Amino acid sequence: MGIRDKEKSRQDIKSNVGTIVGKKEENNIEDNINLTQKAYYITKEQYKKLRLISVHRDMDMSCLIREMLDKYLNEQDIK
């Protein structure tokens, strides 16, 4: 099964069920209470790499980006 097939299957599951079987529901209102939606520009190459990582990890792209951003922010020496 190729990456595109995996991604398509994953999207089909999400659209039909709302969550991936066996994973915590990502659309739970209680979990999303502290989230905000913003738009930022990234390159096509960055998007492709992020998408590949999210498919390989079987992870929602928003969760992946939050995880990566948290790691980066925790490494900064800002008080």
C-alpha atoms as an extended CHARMM CRD file, in Angstrom:
* protein
*
        79  EXT
         1         1  MET       CA              0.0000000000        0.0000000000        0.0000000000  PROA      1               0.0000000000
         2         2  GLY       CA              1.4970000000        3.3560000000       -1.0480000000  PROA      2               0.0000000000
         3         3  ILE       CA              1.5030000000        6.5780000000        0.9180000000  PROA      3               0.0000000000
         4         4  ARG       CA             -1.3180000000        8.0420000000       -1.1470000000  PROA      4               0.0000000000
         5         5  ASP       CA             -3.3930000000        4.9100000000       -0.5750000000  PROA      5               0.0000000000
         6         6  LYS       CA             -2.7390000000        5.0900000000        3.1820000000  PROA      6               0.0000000000
         7         7  GLU       CA             -3.6610000000        8.7650000000        3.2810000000  PROA      7               0.0000000000
         8         8  LYS       CA             -6.8390000000        8.1680000000        1.2440000000  PROA      8               0.0000000000
         9         9  SER       CA             -7.8600000000        5.2690000000        3.4990000000  PROA      9               0.0000000000
        10        10  ARG       CA             -7.2270000000        7.3550000000        6.5830000000  PROA      10              0.0000000000
        11        11  GLN       CA             -9.2920000000       10.2410000000        5.2220000000  PROA      11              0.0000000000
        12        12  ASP       CA            -12.1260000000        7.8470000000        4.3350000000  PROA      12              0.0000000000
        13        13  ILE       CA            -12.1310000000        6.4410000000        7.8560000000  PROA      13              0.0000000000
        14        14  LYS       CA            -12.1420000000        9.9240000000        9.3850000000  PROA      14              0.0000000000
        15        15  SER       CA            -14.9750000000       11.1240000000        7.1660000000  PROA      15              0.0000000000
        16        16  ASN       CA            -17.0860000000        8.0240000000        7.8130000000  PROA      16              0.0000000000
        17        17  VAL       CA            -16.4400000000        7.5340000000       11.5020000000  PROA      17              0.0000000000
        18        18  GLY       CA            -15.0570000000       10.8540000000       12.6850000000  PROA      18              0.0000000000
        19        19  THR       CA            -12.0510000000        9.2010000000       14.3360000000  PROA      19              0.0000000000
        20        20  ILE       CA             -9.5210000000        6.4990000000       13.6400000000  PROA      20              0.0000000000
        21        21  VAL       CA            -10.4950000000        3.2460000000       15.3260000000  PROA      21              0.0000000000
        22        22  GLY       CA             -8.4790000000        2.7030000000       18.5060000000  PROA      22              0.0000000000
        23        23  LYS       CA             -7.3380000000        6.3240000000       18.7850000000  PROA      23              0.0000000000
        24        24  LYS       CA             -8.5940000000        8.9860000000       21.1420000000  PROA      24              0.0000000000
        25        25  GLU       CA            -11.2240000000       11.1540000000       19.5160000000  PROA      25              0.0000000000
        26        26  GLU       CA             -9.5070000000       14.3490000000       18.3250000000  PROA      26              0.0000000000
        27        27  ASN       CA            -12.7390000000       16.2930000000       17.9220000000  PROA      27              0.0000000000
        28        28  ASN       CA            -13.6730000000       16.0790000000       21.5890000000  PROA      28              0.0000000000
        29        29  ILE       CA            -14.8040000000       19.5680000000       22.6840000000  PROA      29              0.0000000000
        30        30  GLU       CA            -13.1520000000       19.2320000000       26.1010000000  PROA      30              0.0000000000
        31        31  ASP       CA             -9.7870000000       18.4710000000       24.4800000000  PROA      31              0.0000000000
        32        32  ASN       CA            -10.0700000000       21.3420000000       21.9930000000  PROA      32              0.0000000000
        33        33  ILE       CA            -11.1180000000       24.0310000000       24.4720000000  PROA      33              0.0000000000
        34        34  ASN       CA             -7.6310000000       25.6120000000       24.4910000000  PROA      34              0.0000000000
        35        35  LEU       CA             -7.0800000000       25.3750000000       20.7390000000  PROA      35              0.0000000000
        36        36  THR       CA             -7.2550000000       28.2240000000       18.2940000000  PROA      36              0.0000000000
        37        37  GLN       CA             -7.2560000000       28.0870000000       14.5160000000  PROA      37              0.0000000000
        38        38  LYS       CA             -4.7420000000       30.2660000000       12.6620000000  PROA      38              0.0000000000
        39        39  ALA       CA             -3.4200000000       30.2890000000        9.1100000000  PROA      39              0.0000000000
        40        40  TYR       CA              0.2960000000       30.4490000000        8.3580000000  PROA      40              0.0000000000
        41        41  TYR       CA              2.1150000000       30.1510000000        5.0610000000  PROA      41              0.0000000000
        42        42  ILE       CA              4.5230000000       27.2750000000        4.5330000000  PROA      42              0.0000000000
        43        43  THR       CA              6.2830000000       26.1060000000        1.3840000000  PROA      43              0.0000000000
        44        44  LYS       CA              4.9330000000       23.2460000000       -0.7060000000  PROA      44              0.0000000000
        45        45  GLU       CA              8.0330000000       21.2380000000        0.2010000000  PROA      45              0.0000000000
        46        46  GLN       CA              7.4210000000       21.7800000000        3.9320000000  PROA      46              0.0000000000
        47        47  TYR       CA              3.8100000000       20.6950000000        3.4970000000  PROA      47              0.0000000000
        48        48  LYS       CA              4.8190000000       17.5450000000        1.6020000000  PROA      48              0.0000000000
        49        49  LYS       CA              7.3410000000       16.5740000000        4.2900000000  PROA      49              0.0000000000
        50        50  LEU       CA              4.8660000000       17.2390000000        7.1060000000  PROA      50              0.0000000000
        51        51  ARG       CA              2.2210000000       15.2070000000        5.2940000000  PROA      51              0.0000000000
        52        52  LEU       CA              4.6180000000       12.2730000000        4.8330000000  PROA      52              0.0000000000
        53        53  ILE       CA              5.5880000000       12.3440000000        8.5170000000  PROA      53              0.0000000000
        54        54  SER       CA              1.9400000000       12.4650000000        9.5820000000  PROA      54              0.0000000000
        55        55  VAL       CA              1.0810000000        9.4830000000        7.3660000000  PROA      55              0.0000000000
        56        56  HSD       CA              4.0810000000        7.4620000000        8.5740000000  PROA      56              0.0000000000
        57        57  ARG       CA              3.1840000000        8.2010000000       12.2030000000  PROA      57              0.0000000000
        58        58  ASP       CA             -0.5280000000        7.6750000000       11.5200000000  PROA      58              0.0000000000
        59        59  MET       CA             -1.0950000000       11.0420000000       13.1550000000  PROA      59              0.0000000000
        60        60  ASP       CA             -3.3790000000       13.9800000000       12.4620000000  PROA      60              0.0000000000
        61        61  MET       CA             -1.3850000000       16.8040000000       10.8570000000  PROA      61              0.0000000000
        62        62  SER       CA             -2.5830000000       19.3750000000       13.4180000000  PROA      62              0.0000000000
        63        63  CYS       CA             -1.4090000000       17.1340000000       16.2620000000  PROA      63              0.0000000000
        64        64  LEU       CA              1.9400000000       16.6460000000       14.5470000000  PROA      64              0.0000000000
        65        65  ILE       CA              2.4630000000       20.3840000000       14.0880000000  PROA      65              0.0000000000
        66        66  ARG       CA              1.4830000000       21.1110000000       17.7120000000  PROA      66              0.0000000000
        67        67  GLU       CA              3.9090000000       18.4290000000       18.9000000000  PROA      67              0.0000000000
        68        68  MET       CA              6.7440000000       19.8230000000       16.7700000000  PROA      68              0.0000000000
        69        69  LEU       CA              5.9940000000       23.3830000000       17.8080000000  PROA      69              0.0000000000
        70        70  ASP       CA              5.9160000000       22.4210000000       21.5040000000  PROA      70              0.0000000000
        71        71  LYS       CA              9.3060000000       20.7300000000       21.1520000000  PROA      71              0.0000000000
        72        72  TYR       CA             10.7820000000       23.8050000000       19.4520000000  PROA      72              0.0000000000
        73        73  LEU       CA              9.2800000000       26.2430000000       21.9670000000  PROA      73              0.0000000000
        74        74  ASN       CA             10.4880000000       24.1740000000       24.9300000000  PROA      74              0.0000000000
        75        75  GLU       CA             14.0360000000       24.3600000000       23.5570000000  PROA      75              0.0000000000
        76        76  GLN       CA             13.9730000000       28.1640000000       23.4840000000  PROA      76              0.0000000000
        77        77  ASP       CA             15.4570000000       30.1730000000       26.3360000000  PROA      77              0.0000000000
        78        78  ILE       CA             12.6000000000       32.6640000000       26.6080000000  PROA      78              0.0000000000
        79        79  LYS       CA             11.2200000000       33.7120000000       29.9770000000  PROA      79              0.0000000000
